[in-house]
Amino acid sequence: MKKGTIVAIVVFAGLLALVVIRSRKPAERGITKLSFTSISPKAIDGLEISGPNPIKMSRKGDGWVLADGKAAAEKAPDAAVKGLVAIDTADLVTHDPDRFKALKVDDKGGTHVVAKGSGKVLADFYVGKMDRGGTYVRHGDDVYIVHGIYPAMFSKPAAQWHHLKLFDLKPDDVTKLEVALHGEKPYTLVQTKKKDGYTLADPSVLPKGFRFDKNAAAGLVRTITSARAKTVLETDPGTKTTGLTGGADTFTLTAGKKT
């Protein structure tokens, strides 16, 4: 047998042995699948989100309350919980820390989500950027691509987590509306006995030559009951900025016997 042939056989045997050894080695990571589908949405009673848009909230009755004591938005927390328990994938992308920053799942740039239930951590993960295949999610040191969830489910400006509707009332709930516009004579609208609209409690407040517009009165009540804040301020900017002094317009609503 030629010397070259012997060398080739030895090299081939070495390579074959290496392949066999590698194939018998255990997987580098024990986690090959990421799934939170076993978590019941009702079991989650707290969400802590840190990163670009930090927020904390806890479940209270049928709704959620933010850490500042203000009511949370009607749907945003439930949408986050729904997205969380839908995470289910085996599409492992990488466990190389050098790629975390580019995928926005690193400790500084990623959105860190911690879900708790009865004081225990039920889920702990980072949400990164979106790609054509889905959204990057890091659990421990493993990064997966997850379909059906979006970064905005978990990371959004604080105002979007707040309940911005000023009054939890329907127009028909309002039995009385007192209006005091600065520099003008105040008046009061009261619900008719048939509850089909509103009329003036004191018709004499109408200027001469003017008639009462029932549709305009109903429209005013609808406008006020549907009013929403644009944002929620963390601190009071002061009366010079807000104009909320003794000269401000005031509206007082009464629902049933409660004002």
C-alpha positions in Angstrom: 0.0 0.0 0.0 1.4 3.4 -0.9 2.4 5.8 1.8 -0.1 8.5 0.5 -2.9 6.0 0.7 -2.1 5.1 4.3 -2.0 8.8 5.3 -5.4 9.4 3.7 -6.9 6.4 5.5 -5.5 7.7 8.8 -6.8 11.2 8.3 -10.2 9.9 7.3 -10.4 7.6 10.3 -9.5 10.6 12.5 -12.2 12.7 11.0 -14.7 9.9 11.4 -13.8 9.5 15.0 -14.2 13.2 15.6 -17.7 13.2 14.0 -18.7 10.2 16.2 -17.4 11.9 19.3 -19.2 15.2 18.6 -22.5 13.4 17.7 -22.4 11.7 21.1 -21.8 14.9 23.1 -24.8 16.3 24.9 -26.4 19.5 23.6 -24.7 22.6 24.7 -27.9 23.9 26.1 -30.6 21.9 27.9 -33.4 24.4 26.7 -34.3 23.8 23.1 -37.9 25.2 23.4 -39.4 28.2 25.0 -43.0 28.1 26.1 -45.2 29.9 28.5 -48.4 28.4 27.3 -48.8 26.4 30.6 -49.2 29.7 32.5 -52.9 30.7 33.2 -53.5 34.4 32.4 -55.5 34.7 35.6 -52.4 33.4 37.6 -50.5 36.5 36.6 -51.1 39.3 39.1 -48.1 41.4 38.5 -46.0 42.7 35.6 -42.6 44.4 35.9 -41.2 45.9 32.7 -37.8 47.6 32.6 -35.8 48.9 29.7 -36.6 51.8 27.3 -40.2 52.2 28.8 -40.2 50.9 32.4 -43.5 50.3 34.1 -44.9 48.2 37.0 -48.5 47.1 37.5 -50.6 44.7 39.6 -53.9 43.1 39.1 -56.8 44.6 41.2 -60.2 42.9 40.8 -61.1 42.8 37.1 -58.5 45.5 36.2 -55.0 46.6 36.8 -53.4 49.4 38.8 -50.0 51.0 38.1 -47.3 51.5 40.7 -48.2 55.2 41.0 -51.7 54.2 42.1 -53.4 55.3 38.9 -55.7 52.9 37.1 -54.2 51.1 34.1 -55.6 51.2 30.6 -58.6 49.0 29.8 -56.8 46.6 27.4 -53.0 47.2 27.5 -52.1 44.9 30.5 -54.4 42.1 29.3 -52.9 42.3 25.8 -49.4 42.0 27.4 -50.5 39.0 29.4 -52.2 37.4 26.4 -49.0 37.9 24.3 -46.8 36.4 27.1 -48.8 33.2 27.6 -48.8 32.7 23.8 -45.0 32.5 23.6 -44.3 29.0 22.3 -41.3 28.3 20.0 -38.5 25.9 19.3 -36.8 28.3 16.8 -33.5 28.9 18.6 -31.5 31.7 16.9 -28.4 32.0 19.0 -26.9 31.7 22.5 -23.9 33.9 21.6 -23.8 37.0 23.9 -22.0 38.9 21.2 -25.2 39.0 19.2 -27.5 40.1 22.0 -27.0 43.8 21.4 -27.7 43.6 17.6 -30.9 41.7 18.3 -31.8 44.2 21.1 -32.2 41.5 23.7 -29.2 42.6 25.8 -29.5 43.8 29.4 -29.3 47.5 28.4 -31.2 47.7 25.2 -33.8 44.9 25.6 -37.2 45.1 27.2 -37.0 43.0 30.4 -40.4 41.4 31.3 -41.0 39.7 34.6 -44.5 38.2 35.3 -45.4 37.3 38.8 -48.2 35.3 40.5 -48.8 35.1 44.2 -45.3 36.5 44.8 -43.5 34.0 42.6 -41.8 34.7 39.2 -43.8 32.9 36.5 -41.9 34.2 33.5 -38.7 36.2 33.0 -37.5 37.1 29.5 -36.2 39.9 27.3 -38.1 41.2 24.2 -35.9 42.5 21.3 -36.5 43.8 17.8 -38.8 42.4 15.2 -37.6 40.6 12.1 -39.4 39.0 9.1 -39.8 35.8 11.0 -41.1 37.3 14.2 -39.8 39.0 17.4 -36.5 38.0 19.1 -37.0 36.8 22.7 -34.2 35.9 25.1 -34.7 33.5 27.9 -31.6 33.0 30.0 -28.8 32.9 27.4 -30.9 31.5 24.6 -32.5 33.8 21.9 -35.5 32.6 20.0 -37.6 34.0 17.2 -41.3 34.1 18.3 -44.3 34.5 16.1 -47.5 36.4 17.0 -46.1 38.9 19.5 -44.8 42.4 19.1 -42.4 44.6 21.1 -45.1 47.2 21.5 -47.1 44.7 23.6 -44.6 45.1 26.4 -42.8 48.4 25.6 -44.8 51.5 25.2 -44.8 55.1 26.6 -46.2 55.4 30.1 -49.3 57.3 28.9 -50.4 54.3 26.9 -50.5 52.1 30.0 -52.7 54.6 31.9 -56.5 54.7 31.9 -57.1 58.0 30.0 -60.9 58.1 30.0 -61.8 60.8 32.5 -65.2 59.4 33.5 -66.4 55.8 33.6 -69.9 57.0 32.7 -72.4 56.7 29.9 -74.4 59.8 28.9 -77.6 58.2 30.3 -75.9 57.8 33.6 -75.7 61.6 34.1 -78.7 63.0 35.9 -77.4 66.5 36.3 -74.6 68.6 34.7 -73.7 71.9 36.3 -71.8 74.3 34.0 -69.9 77.4 35.2 -68.0 79.1 32.4 -65.7 81.9 33.5 -67.4 85.3 33.0 -70.8 83.8 32.1 -73.9 83.0 34.1 -73.9 79.4 35.3 -76.6 76.9 34.3 -77.6 73.4 35.1 -78.9 70.6 32.8 -81.1 68.0 34.3 -82.2 64.7 32.9 -85.8 64.6 31.8 -88.2 62.3 33.7 -88.4 60.1 30.6 -84.6 59.9 30.5 -84.8 60.9 26.8 -82.6 63.9 27.1 -81.8 67.0 29.1 -83.5 70.3 30.0 -82.6 73.4 31.9 -83.2 73.3 35.6 -83.9 77.0 35.5 -85.1 78.2 32.0 -84.8 81.8 33.1 -81.1 81.7 32.5 -81.7 81.8 28.8 -81.0 85.2 27.2 -84.0 86.9 25.6 -84.6 85.7 22.1 -82.8 82.4 22.6 -84.4 79.0 22.7 -83.2 75.8 24.4 -81.5 73.3 22.1 -82.2 69.8 23.4 -79.7 68.2 20.9 -77.0 70.6 21.9 -77.5 69.8 25.6 -77.3 66.0 24.9 -74.2 66.6 22.8 -72.5 68.5 25.6 -73.1 65.6 28.0 -71.8 63.1 25.5 -68.7 65.2 24.9 -67.9 65.4 28.6 -68.6 61.7 29.4 -66.4 60.6 26.5 -63.5 63.0 27.3 -60.0 61.4 27.5 -56.7 62.7 28.7 -53.9 63.1 26.2 -51.3 62.0 28.7 -50.8 61.7 32.5 -48.3 64.1 34.1 -46.1 62.8 36.8 -45.9 66.2 38.5 -48.2 69.3 38.7 -46.7 71.9 36.3 -48.4 74.7 38.3 -51.3 77.0 37.8 -49.4 79.4 35.6 -49.1 76.5 33.0 -52.4 74.9 33.5 -54.6 77.9 34.1 -56.5 75.9 36.7 -57.2 78.9 39.0 -60.3 80.5 40.3 -61.1 81.7 36.8 -61.2 78.2 35.2 -64.4 76.8 33.7 -65.9 74.1 35.8 -68.2 71.2 35.0 -69.9 69.1 37.7 -71.5 65.8 36.8 -74.0 63.9 39.0 -74.7 60.3 38.2 -77.7 59.1 40.2 -77.2 60.6 43.6 -73.4 60.7 43.3 -71.5 63.8 42.2 
